Amino acid sequence: MEPITTGLLKAAVAGATKEVSETAKKEAESLWKIVCGESAKAAGSIIALPLNKRLFRNVVKATVEANQLLKQAGITPKEVPLTIIHPLLQAASLEEDPDMQSKWATLLANAANPATASSMERVFVSMLSELTPRHVKFLDTLYKLVLPVISGYRVGAAARSKLTVYQLRIAYTEAGLSRYQLAELSHEDLIRSGDEIADDMAAFELLIDILEKALIVREVSEPFADSSIPRIRGSAAPLAPNGMTHEFTELGLRFVIACQPLGKPDSN
């Protein structure tokens, strides 16, 4: 699909449905005028996608939320490069999950924030578009886990974000993604709910595979204490091989930070 242009956005505002309030439309349009800038006007009025009422409602919601984030922080937004703002608005128009809409709003706010705009990469838009609410909930939980270690660091922060499989499984449960605490299982748990636990474990492994494929996290081999290896209670057999951990890639860490409020690594 072609990118959204200012001409298309203005046309959409003019013919918007009653599903979007006039107040929301005006607020969204005010931010669009800034972030799209003069360069967008030069791109002409190419109609990029059929902006029906569902798509328009979605992009307005994300834009209004981004504008409110900027206002609450007292930040004057700046123009965003076309290579970022057009695919970002387009992707946001396709998202209907409230949590994901908020992520798009945060990414847009950070892209328009003069303090964080230079850290915004084009690839962040495609990365977020590939994720689901489950993925971002897990990533937010992981980010909170590593924040005390990486806070204040700018160089080599990703290398300090190591997490054991035990910690990953705890984070997975704390994010509300598992019915069982996968890091601490008893034999009784396995006997009573073995199939459900297996399903949860498979879903956990799939999520890790997806994040590895997206280059957000990577597996690394590094020795760590036996006490950090998840075990079935009452059994000496570990649930994960000794020495295996995961860490954020540099790309992954920067992406997750760009999806945090105002993009401030030490804001929690």
Backbone hydrogen bonds, N-H to C=O, Kabsch-Sander energy under -0.5 kcal/mol:
donor,donor_aa,acceptor,acceptor_aa,energy
2,E,48,A,-0.7
7,G,44,G,-0.8
9,L,5,T,-2.3
10,K,6,T,-2.7
11,A,7,G,-2.2
12,A,8,L,-2.6
13,V,9,L,-2.4
14,A,10,K,-2.4
15,G,11,A,-1.8
16,A,13,V,-1.2
20,V,17,T,-1.4
25,K,21,S,-2.4
26,K,22,E,-2.4
27,E,23,T,-2.2
28,A,24,A,-2.6
29,E,25,K,-2.6
30,S,26,K,-2.0
31,L,27,E,-1.4
32,W,28,A,-2.5
33,K,29,E,-2.2
34,I,30,S,-0.8
35,V,31,L,-2.9
36,C,32,W,-2.5
37,G,33,K,-0.9
40,A,36,C,-1.1
40,A,37,G,-0.6
41,K,37,G,-0.9
42,A,38,E,-1.5
43,A,39,S,-0.6
43,A,40,A,-0.9
44,G,41,K,-1.5
48,A,46,I,-0.8
51,L,49,L,-1.4
52,N,50,P,-2.3
56,F,52,N,-2.8
57,R,53,K,-2.2
58,N,54,R,-2.0
59,V,55,L,-2.3
60,V,56,F,-2.4
61,K,57,R,-2.2
62,A,58,N,-2.1
63,T,59,V,-2.0
64,V,60,V,-3.0
65,E,61,K,-2.1
66,A,62,A,-2.1
67,N,63,T,-2.6
68,Q,64,V,-2.3
69,L,65,E,-2.2
70,L,66,A,-2.1
71,K,67,N,-2.4
72,Q,68,Q,-2.8
73,A,69,L,-1.4
74,G,71,K,-1.4
75,I,70,L,-2.9
78,K,112,A,-2.1
80,V,35,V,-2.3
84,I,81,P,-1.9
85,I,81,P,-2.8
86,H,82,L,-1.7
88,L,84,I,-1.9
89,L,85,I,-2.5
90,Q,86,H,-2.2
91,A,87,P,-2.6
92,A,88,L,-2.5
93,S,89,L,-1.8
94,L,90,Q,-0.7
94,L,91,A,-1.0
95,E,92,A,-1.1
101,Q,97,D,-2.6
102,S,98,P,-1.8
103,K,99,D,-1.4
104,W,100,M,-2.3
105,A,101,Q,-2.2
106,T,102,S,-2.3
107,L,103,K,-2.6
108,L,104,W,-2.4
109,A,105,A,-2.5
110,N,106,T,-2.5
111,A,107,L,-2.0
112,A,108,L,-1.7
113,N,109,A,-0.6
116,T,113,N,-1.5
117,A,113,N,-2.2
119,S,116,T,-1.6
120,M,117,A,-1.6
124,F,121,E,-1.4
125,V,122,R,-1.4
126,S,122,R,-0.7
127,M,123,V,-2.3
128,L,124,F,-2.5
129,S,125,V,-2.0
130,E,126,S,-0.8
130,E,127,M,-0.8
131,L,128,L,-1.4
136,V,132,T,-2.1
137,K,133,P,-2.1
138,F,134,R,-2.0
139,L,135,H,-2.5
140,D,136,V,-2.4
141,T,137,K,-1.8
142,L,138,F,-2.5
143,Y,139,L,-2.6
144,K,140,D,-1.9
145,L,141,T,-1.6
146,V,142,L,-2.1
147,L,143,Y,-1.6
149,V,146,V,-1.1
150,I,146,V,-2.2
151,S,147,L,-2.3
153,Y,150,I,-2.5
156,G,154,R,-0.5
160,R,156,G,-0.6
160,R,157,A,-1.2
161,S,158,A,-1.7
163,L,246,H,-3.3
165,V,244,M,-0.7
166,Y,228,S,-0.5
168,L,164,T,-2.4
169,R,165,V,-2.4
170,I,166,Y,-2.0
171,A,167,Q,-2.6
172,Y,168,L,-2.2
173,T,169,R,-1.8
174,E,170,I,-2.8
175,A,171,A,-1.8
176,G,173,T,-1.9
177,L,172,Y,-1.8
182,L,180,Y,-1.3
184,E,181,Q,-1.4
185,L,231,R,-0.7
187,H,233,R,-0.7
190,L,186,S,-1.9
191,I,187,H,-2.3
192,R,188,E,-2.7
193,S,189,D,-3.0
194,G,190,L,-0.8
197,I,193,S,-2.6
198,A,194,G,-2.3
199,D,195,D,-2.1
200,D,196,E,-2.5
201,M,197,I,-2.8
202,A,198,A,-2.4
203,A,199,D,-2.3
204,F,200,D,-2.1
205,E,201,M,-2.4
206,L,202,A,-2.3
207,L,203,A,-2.2
208,I,204,F,-2.2
209,D,205,E,-2.4
210,I,206,L,-2.4
211,L,207,L,-2.3
212,E,208,I,-2.3
213,K,209,D,-2.6
214,A,210,I,-2.0
215,L,212,E,-1.5
216,I,211,L,-2.6
217,V,211,L,-1.2
218,R,247,E,-2.3
220,V,245,T,-2.9
222,E,220,V,-0.7
222,E,243,G,-3.4
228,S,225,A,-1.8
229,I,226,D,-2.0
231,R,183,A,-0.6
232,I,237,A,-1.0
233,R,185,L,-3.0
233,R,231,R,-0.5
235,S,232,I,-2.4
239,L,230,P,-3.0
244,M,241,P,-1.3
245,T,220,V,-2.8
245,T,243,G,-0.5
246,H,163,L,-2.7
247,E,218,R,-2.1
249,T,216,I,-2.1
252,G,215,L,-0.6
253,L,249,T,-2.8
254,R,250,E,-2.1
255,F,251,L,-2.3
256,V,252,G,-2.5
257,I,253,L,-2.4
258,A,254,R,-2.0
259,C,255,F,-0.9
259,C,256,V,-0.6
260,Q,257,I,-1.8
263,G,260,Q,-2.3
264,K,261,P,-1.2
267,S,264,K,-1.6
